């Protein structure tokens, strides 16, 4: 993996909704995509060979709502076995 320090992902509007915002369901779609991106980040476990991951910020297009930032942390199971790197919300630290 390249030496990225930070990665920012943004939701995008669908091409069919270009120029429209209200009354098209675009706001709900954007919120749903944003939520799915967060769930995917939290479910991700890097391969064991990875030593680091960039910080990750997931932004919702057209919104001033706080955008969560995630950092990598080693996941260790109950018996102390290293399970690899996972993302955790910075606000949870």
N, C-alpha and C positions, 0 to 999 in steps of 0.2 A: 504494500500500500504506500502511496506517496506520503511524504511527510507533511500532511495537512495538520494545521493546528486547530482550525475551526471549520465547520461545514454548516452552511445555512440552506435550508430547504424552504421553498415557498409554494403555497397552493397556487393553482392557476385557474383562470376562467376557461370554461369550455368554449371552443370556437363558435359553437352554435349560439352562445349567449353573448357574443362580443357586442358591447355597447348597451346591453340591457342588464339591469340589476334587480329591480323591484318587480315582483309578480311573476318571475320566471322559475322560481325554485332555486335560483343560483345561490342565494344566501345559505339555504339548507344544504345544498350540495357542497359548497365550500366548507361549511362547518363539519360535514360528514367526512370529507376527504382529510381535513385537518386532524380530526379525531383518529381516523384510521392510520395516518402517518405517525401519530404519537404512539398508538398501540403497537405498531410494527417496530418502532424504535425500542420500546420497552421489552418486546419479545425477542429481540435480536441477541444472539450470543456469538461472539467472534470466534473464529477457529483458534484452537489452542496455541498455534504458532504465533499469533498476534501478541505483540508486547504493549501496544498502545492503540487508542482510537482517538480521532479528533473530537473536540466538543461539538455538539450538534444542537442547532437552534432550528425549530420548526415554526415558521411564520404563516399566519393566515392572511391572504391577500385582502386588502381593503378593510382591515380591521385594526382597531387600536387596542384590542384585547391583549393582555400580557402573552408573550410568546415564550413557551417553555424552552429552557436550555438543558441539555443532558450532558453528563460527563461519564466517562468510562470508569468502571470499578471492577476489581476481581471478584468473581462469584465463587464462594467456597461453600460446599455442602456441610451438613451437620457433623460429618466425621473429619472435616478439615481438608477434603480433597478439592483441589483447584478445578473449577468448572469452566474457566475462561473469563473473558471480558464481557461485561454487559453494560448497557446504558442505564443510568439512574437519573432522575430529575434533580437538577441542581437545587431546586427549592426544598427537596427532601433532605438535603445535607445540613 
